[in-house]
């Protein structure tokens, strides 16, 4: 991780962007941190957009509240229930 001032960013933008593929760059203005340049792939971008979309986050929170209010269970409990059923009931086909 390294620091780059606004002036350096302005004059060496492409070099700094290439550098961000190897390490994060903290951009500073007047000696104070303002932003972080972090390399993203196309797959990373899709994840980033979803994870940082306020409307998406709100929908997930609403769904979780509804799930909790209706007596939902955790994935761990569901897995244990399914494992408990495994092998108890066998379906036999007709020949």
C-alpha positions as CSV (number, residue, x, y, z in Angstrom):
1,X,0.0,0.0,0.0
2,X,1.3,3.4,-0.8
3,X,0.2,7.0,-0.8
4,X,-0.2,9.3,-3.8
5,X,-1.0,13.0,-3.7
6,X,-3.6,14.7,-5.9
7,X,-0.8,16.4,-7.9
8,X,0.9,13.1,-8.6
9,X,-2.4,11.4,-9.5
10,X,-3.1,14.2,-12.0
11,X,0.3,13.9,-13.7
12,X,0.7,10.1,-13.5
13,X,-2.8,8.8,-13.6
14,X,-2.1,5.8,-15.9
15,X,1.0,4.8,-14.1
16,X,-0.8,4.9,-10.7
17,X,-3.7,2.9,-12.1
18,X,-1.3,0.2,-13.3
19,X,0.3,0.3,-9.9
20,X,-3.1,-0.3,-8.3
21,X,-3.1,-3.7,-9.9
22,X,-0.3,-4.7,-7.5
23,X,-1.3,-2.8,-4.4
24,X,-3.9,-0.3,-3.1
25,X,-3.1,3.4,-3.5
26,X,-4.3,5.9,-0.9
27,X,-5.0,9.2,-2.6
28,X,-4.4,12.2,-0.4
29,X,-5.3,15.9,-0.7
30,X,-3.4,18.3,1.5
31,X,-1.9,15.4,3.4
32,X,-5.2,13.9,4.3
33,X,-6.6,10.6,2.9
34,X,-9.4,11.1,0.4
35,X,-9.8,7.9,-1.6
36,X,-8.4,4.4,-2.2
37,X,-7.6,3.1,-5.6
38,X,-8.2,-0.6,-5.6
39,X,-7.9,-2.7,-8.7
40,X,-11.1,-4.4,-9.9
41,X,-11.7,-7.1,-12.4
42,X,-15.0,-7.3,-14.3
43,X,-16.3,-9.9,-11.9
44,X,-15.2,-7.8,-8.9
45,X,-17.1,-4.9,-10.4
46,X,-20.4,-6.8,-10.5
47,X,-20.0,-7.9,-6.9
48,X,-19.0,-4.4,-5.8
49,X,-22.1,-2.8,-7.5
50,X,-24.4,-5.3,-5.9
51,X,-22.8,-5.1,-2.4
52,X,-22.9,-1.3,-2.4
53,X,-26.3,-0.7,-4.0
54,X,-28.4,0.9,-1.2
55,X,-31.7,-0.3,-2.8
56,X,-30.3,-3.9,-3.0
57,X,-29.2,-3.7,0.7
58,X,-32.7,-2.4,1.7
59,X,-34.4,-5.3,-0.1
60,X,-32.2,-7.8,1.6
61,X,-32.9,-6.3,5.0
62,X,-36.6,-6.3,4.3
63,X,-36.5,-9.9,3.2
64,X,-34.6,-10.9,6.3
65,X,-37.0,-9.1,8.6
66,X,-39.9,-10.8,6.9
67,X,-38.1,-14.2,7.1
68,X,-37.5,-13.7,10.8
69,X,-41.1,-12.6,11.5
70,X,-42.5,-15.6,9.8
71,X,-40.4,-18.0,11.9
72,X,-37.5,-18.6,9.6
73,X,-34.6,-20.9,10.5
74,X,-30.9,-20.6,10.0
75,X,-29.1,-22.6,7.2
76,X,-27.3,-24.6,9.9
77,X,-30.6,-25.8,11.4
78,X,-32.0,-26.6,8.0
79,X,-28.9,-28.7,7.1
80,X,-29.2,-30.6,10.4
81,X,-32.9,-31.3,9.7
82,X,-32.1,-32.5,6.2
83,X,-29.2,-34.7,7.5
84,X,-31.6,-36.2,10.1
85,X,-34.0,-37.2,7.3
86,X,-31.3,-38.8,5.2
87,X,-31.5,-42.5,5.1
88,X,-34.7,-42.7,7.2
89,X,-37.1,-42.8,4.3
90,X,-36.3,-44.8,1.2
91,X,-38.5,-44.6,-1.9
92,X,-39.0,-47.9,-3.7
93,X,-40.0,-48.0,-7.3
94,X,-42.5,-50.2,-8.9
95,X,-41.2,-52.7,-11.5
